[in-house]
Amino acid sequence: MKRFIIALAAVVLSIGAASAQKYIVVDSEKIFRSIAEYNSAISALDAMAKDYQSKIDAAYAKVESMYNSYISQKQNLSDANRYAREQEILAEERKVAEYQESVFGNDGLMMKKRIELIQPIQRKVFAAIDNYAKSGGYDMVLDIAANASMLYHSESVDHTNKIIEQLK
């Protein structure tokens, strides 16, 4: 019973301390979309991704064509020729898959380009949010852009537009 009372007192005290904190809510996605440089970077990345994807699709179409040709000729090929063609098709498929990974993988060209284009903008936005929070004496900044569990927030704590103005 004593433990329960101590635990309850700790919870009540922590709730009281938490309610004394000043916090604001921002929508980082709205802030990013308000920056022309960010929108240009996203458009450029989308165009690059579309171009790379069309090259990859064409390469896979070539592999599929090789396979279909092999299937239609399979009956007329010797065992050695069948094996050689199968290996050729598998090698080509691996080559395309490796290329796809080199472009779209975690360490791929698109990720590197994304970091190159977006990271400076992120630093600028996060620095603006940090400066705004410090200058306003806020203890906590909550981002509602990707927070699926944020069910409600008052407009009075949403400072997104003020940060957008500060960035301009």
N, C-alpha and C positions, 0 to 999 in steps of 0.2 A: 504494500500500500504506500509505503514511504517512497519507493522508487516511482510509482505512478504519479504522485504529487510533485516530485522533483521534475519528472519528465514533462508534466503538464505545465509547470511553472516555466521551464525552459522554452517550451513551444510558445507560450503566451508572450514571454519576453522577446523572443526572436520575431514574432509577428509585429510586436510594437516597434522594434528596431527597423524592420523592413518597411513598415508604413511611414516611417520618418524619412526615408530616402526620397530624393527627388529623382524622377525618371521622365524620360520622353520616349515617344514612339516615332519611328521613321520608316518610310517605305523605300528601301535602297534601290529597288527596281525602278520606281518612279524617278528617283534622283538620276540614275544612270540614263534612263530614256530621255531625260531633259537635256542631256549633253550631246551636242551634234557630233562631236568627235567619237563618242561611244557608238552612236547609231551608224556612222560611217564605217567604223571598225567592224561592227556586226555584219553590215552589208557586204563588206569585203570578204570577211570570213565565210559568209554564206555562199558567195559567188565561188570562192576557192573550193569549198566543200562540194559544191555542185559539179564543178569542173573535174575534180579528182574522182567523184563518184561516177561520173559518166565514163571516165577512163577505166575504172575498175569494172563497171558493168560491161563495157566492150571487151575487156580481157576475159571476164567470165563467159561472155557469149562465145568467144573464140574457143574456150575450153569445152563448152557445151557442143559447139560445132564439131570439134575434134572427136568428142565422145560419140555423137550421133553418127559421124562418118565411120568410126571404128565399129559401132554396133551393126551398121549396114554391111560392112565388109568382113565382119568377124568370121563368118562361115567359110570364107575363101582364104583365110590366112592360116599359115602354119602356127604351131604352138609357139615357136620362137618369135615369130612376127607378132602374134597376139600379145605375148608378154612384153615385147619391146614397145608396142603401141600403148599398152596399159601403163607402163612406166613413164612414157612420154607424157601421157595425159595427166597422170598423178604429179609429175614434176612441174608441169605447167600450172596445175591447180595450186600447188604449194607456192610457186613463184608469185602467183596473183594474190594469194592469201598473205604472204609475207609483205608484198607491196602495200596491200590494204592496211596491214598492221603498222607499217612504217609511216603511213599517212594519217590514219585515224586512231592509232593506239595511244596509250598513255604518254609515251615518249615520242609520238609521231610528229610529223611536220605540222599538222593542224594545231596540235596542242602547243607546240613551240611558237607558232605564229599567233595563236590566241594570247599566250602569255606576253609576247612582244607587243601586241596591240592594246590589250585590255589592262594589263597590270599597271601601267602608268596612270591610267584613268582611275583605276580602283584606289591606288595610293592617294590620288588627289581627293577623291570623294571621301575616303575613310579619314583623311587628315582634316577635311572640312567638318565632318561629323564630330571628330575628336575635339577640334578647336571650339565648335559650337557648344558642345557639352561642357567643356572646361570653362568657357566664358560665362555660361549660364549657371554654373554651379550644379550641374546634374550629376548624379551618382551612377545612373544606369541609362543605357540606350537600348531599346528593344527594336529589332528589325521585324516588321510585319510582312515583308515581301515573300518569304518562304516559310513562314511560321503557320503551319496548318492547325496548330492548337490554339492560336489566338482567336478567341470567339468574339470578343468585343473590346473596343478601346474608345475612349472619349476623344472627340475631335480636339478638345483642349490640350491633350497631351501629344497630338500628332504634329510634329515640327518639320515635316518633310518639305513643305513649301518654303519655310524660312531657310533651310539648308540650301535649297535650290537657288534662292535669291543670293545667298552668301557666295555660292560658286560662280555666279555671273559677274 
